[in-house]
Amino acid sequence: MQYFLQDIYEKLGFKLSRDERDRYSDGSYLRNNPSWHSEDAVWKANQVTLMLTRNKVSLSTVADFGCGTGDVAIALASRFPHSKFTGYEISHDAATQWPKTPPKNLTFKMGMGNATEKYSVGLCLDVFEHVDDYMGFLREIRPLATTFIFHIPLDLSASALIRGKLESVREEVGHLHYFTKESALSTLIDCGYQIQDWNYTAAYSDLPPKNTQENLARLPRKIIFALSKKWAQRILGGSSLMVLTRPN
């Protein structure tokens, strides 16, 4: 996740502090997130599949940058058996959860190695909000795929600001940057990506609530989301953004 492209980052001159590296490999992130969000994997794979299908994207080779436990890549590799998948990760804590026998069309790699191959599709799902120099990161991965799909948590909302929720988001799940739909799309454009398609995703509606607060917020979020997706996110939050882009 954060600085998961460690090899390429250091080749490009980005220096990582020990603390920044350790969060994802010293057990602290794992303690806060023992499942490493694997329970969301099939749902994320569904969202990616919908975006690919809607835009008729051909995928021969796919890179999942920051693949975590690899569960999203596994789900997608099973659905697209004629495509070749590669999952990249720097966290040894996450890598210990990779299956010993993944699908035949899926390979996992620690770091980026030489990163010489250009993929038809690059996945970057819930990743760059963890990266210190997130704009530098987005510019550096841009040449690595013909099409990118990003999934971006939209942490900024009136509710999150009033409740002081951003502090816990930073501490518990390591988000260093917080986005609205507008700032997320503008960031991608500023980093040289053309927006082809986007949609809100609402895990709070599709997945079981993780705690009492999520359960209480579920119904009002659903009601406002049905009336206006934009205002539901601005007021109560809880949504993410799925974006299909092509590099300039």
C-alpha positions in Angstrom: 0.0 0.0 0.0 1.9 3.1 1.1 5.1 3.2 -1.0 4.3 -0.3 -2.3 6.3 0.5 -5.4 9.4 0.7 -3.2 11.9 -0.5 -5.8 10.8 2.0 -8.5 10.4 4.8 -6.0 14.0 4.5 -4.8 15.3 4.2 -8.4 13.5 7.5 -9.1 14.9 9.2 -6.1 12.1 9.0 -3.7 13.4 8.3 -0.2 11.2 6.5 2.3 11.6 7.0 6.0 11.8 3.9 8.3 8.5 4.8 9.9 6.7 5.1 6.5 8.0 1.6 5.5 7.3 0.0 8.8 3.6 0.8 9.1 2.8 -1.9 6.5 5.5 -4.4 7.5 6.1 -4.1 11.3 2.7 -5.5 12.2 1.1 -2.2 13.2 -1.2 -1.9 10.1 -2.0 -5.6 10.4 -3.0 -5.2 14.1 -5.5 -2.4 13.1 -6.6 -4.3 10.0 -6.2 -8.0 10.7 -8.1 -9.0 7.5 -6.2 -6.5 5.4 -9.7 -5.7 4.0 -9.9 -9.0 2.2 -13.7 -9.1 3.0 -14.2 -6.3 0.5 -12.2 -8.1 -2.3 -15.1 -9.7 -4.2 -17.1 -6.5 -4.0 -14.2 -4.5 -5.4 -13.7 -7.0 -8.1 -17.4 -6.6 -9.0 -16.9 -2.8 -9.3 -13.9 -3.3 -11.5 -15.7 -5.8 -13.7 -18.7 -3.4 -14.1 -16.3 -0.6 -15.2 -14.4 -2.8 -17.6 -17.6 -4.2 -19.1 -19.4 -0.8 -19.4 -16.4 0.6 -21.3 -15.6 -2.5 -23.3 -12.0 -2.5 -22.2 -9.9 -5.3 -23.5 -7.5 -6.7 -21.0 -4.7 -9.0 -22.0 -2.2 -8.1 -19.2 -3.3 -6.6 -15.9 -1.2 -5.2 -13.0 -2.7 -4.7 -9.6 -0.4 -2.1 -8.0 -0.6 -2.5 -4.2 -2.5 -5.8 -4.3 -2.4 -6.4 -0.6 -3.4 -9.9 0.2 -4.1 -10.5 -3.5 -7.8 -11.3 -3.1 -9.0 -8.8 -5.7 -6.5 -10.0 -8.2 -7.5 -13.6 -7.5 -11.2 -12.9 -8.0 -10.5 -11.1 -11.3 -8.0 -13.7 -12.6 -10.7 -16.3 -12.1 -13.2 -14.3 -14.0 -10.8 -13.5 -16.9 -8.8 -16.7 -17.3 -7.3 -15.7 -20.7 -5.8 -12.5 -19.2 -2.4 -12.4 -17.4 -2.4 -10.8 -14.0 0.5 -9.6 -11.8 0.0 -8.4 -8.3 2.6 -6.0 -6.8 3.1 -5.3 -3.1 5.9 -4.2 -0.7 4.3 -5.3 2.6 5.6 -8.7 3.8 2.7 -8.8 6.2 0.3 -8.7 3.3 2.4 -11.1 1.3 2.2 -13.8 4.0 -1.5 -14.1 3.1 -0.9 -14.7 -0.6 -2.2 -18.2 -1.6 0.5 -20.9 -2.2 -1.3 -21.9 -5.4 -2.9 -18.8 -7.0 -4.7 -19.1 -10.3 -2.4 -20.1 -13.2 -2.7 -16.7 -14.8 -1.7 -14.7 -11.7 1.8 -14.0 -10.4 2.6 -12.1 -7.2 5.8 -10.0 -6.9 7.4 -8.1 -4.0 8.3 -4.6 -5.1 8.4 -3.6 -8.7 11.5 -5.4 -10.0 12.5 -3.9 -13.3 8.9 -2.7 -14.1 9.7 -2.8 -17.8 6.4 -4.3 -19.0 3.6 -2.0 -20.1 0.2 -3.5 -19.1 -3.0 -3.2 -20.9 -4.8 -2.3 -17.6 -3.4 -1.0 -14.4 -5.4 -1.3 -11.2 -4.8 1.1 -8.3 -7.5 0.4 -5.8 -7.5 2.3 -2.5 -3.8 3.0 -2.8 -2.5 6.6 -3.5 -4.2 8.1 -0.5 -1.6 6.2 1.5 1.4 7.7 -0.4 3.2 10.7 0.9 4.1 12.3 -2.5 0.9 11.0 -4.2 1.1 13.2 -7.2 4.7 12.2 -7.9 3.6 8.6 -7.5 0.7 9.0 -10.0 3.0 10.6 -12.6 5.6 7.9 -12.2 3.2 4.9 -12.7 1.5 6.6 -15.6 3.6 5.0 -18.3 3.1 1.5 -16.9 -0.4 0.8 -18.4 -2.5 1.8 -21.4 -5.7 2.1 -19.2 -5.9 2.7 -15.4 -8.7 2.0 -13.0 -8.5 3.8 -9.7 -10.7 3.3 -6.7 -10.4 6.3 -4.3 -12.0 6.7 -0.9 -13.9 10.0 -0.5 -13.0 10.7 3.1 -14.0 14.4 3.1 -17.6 15.1 4.1 -19.4 17.4 6.4 -20.1 14.5 8.8 -16.4 13.5 8.9 -15.2 17.0 9.6 -17.8 17.6 12.3 -17.1 14.2 14.0 -13.3 14.6 13.7 -13.3 11.3 11.8 -10.2 12.1 9.7 -7.9 11.6 12.6 -9.1 8.0 13.1 -8.9 7.4 9.3 -5.3 8.4 9.4 -4.4 6.4 12.4 -6.4 3.2 11.7 -6.2 2.8 7.9 -3.2 5.0 7.1 -4.8 7.6 4.8 -2.5 10.6 4.5 -4.7 12.5 2.0 -8.4 13.1 1.9 -10.5 13.6 -1.2 -13.8 14.8 -2.6 -15.0 13.6 -6.0 -13.9 16.9 -7.5 -10.4 17.0 -5.9 -9.8 13.3 -6.8 -10.7 13.8 -10.5 -8.7 17.1 -10.6 -5.7 15.3 -9.1 -5.7 12.6 -11.8 -6.1 15.3 -14.5 -3.2 17.3 -13.1 -1.1 14.2 -13.1 -1.7 13.5 -16.8 -4.7 11.2 -16.9 -7.7 11.6 -19.2 -11.0 10.8 -17.4 -13.0 8.3 -19.5 -15.6 7.3 -17.0 -16.4 7.4 -13.3 -19.0 6.4 -10.8 -19.6 6.4 -7.0 -19.4 3.1 -5.2 -21.2 2.6 -1.9 -19.8 -0.2 0.1 -21.9 0.8 3.1 -25.0 -0.2 1.0 -23.6 -3.4 -0.4 -21.6 -4.9 2.4 -22.4 -5.6 6.1 -21.6 -2.7 8.5 -18.3 -3.0 10.3 -19.4 -1.3 13.5 -22.4 0.3 15.2 -21.6 3.8 13.8 -21.7 2.4 10.2 -24.9 0.6 11.0 -26.6 3.7 12.3 -25.5 5.8 9.3 -26.6 3.2 6.8 -30.2 4.1 6.4 -29.8 7.9 6.2 -27.0 7.4 3.7 -29.2 5.2 1.5 -32.1 7.7 1.6 -30.0 10.7 0.7 -27.9 8.7 -1.8 -31.2 7.8 -3.6 -32.1 11.5 -3.9 -28.6 12.8 -4.8 -25.4 10.9 -4.9 -23.3 14.1 -4.8 -25.0 15.5 -1.7 -25.1 12.2 0.1 -21.3 12.1 -0.2 -20.8 15.8 0.7 -23.0 15.5 3.8 -22.7 12.0 5.2 -19.8 10.5 3.3 -19.1 6.8 3.1 -18.7 6.6 -0.7 -15.7 6.0 -2.9 -15.0 6.8 -6.5 -14.2 4.3 -9.3 -12.5 6.1 -12.2 -11.4 4.8 -15.6 -8.6 6.8 -17.1 -6.1 6.8 -20.0 -2.7 8.5 -19.7 -2.1 11.5 -21.9 
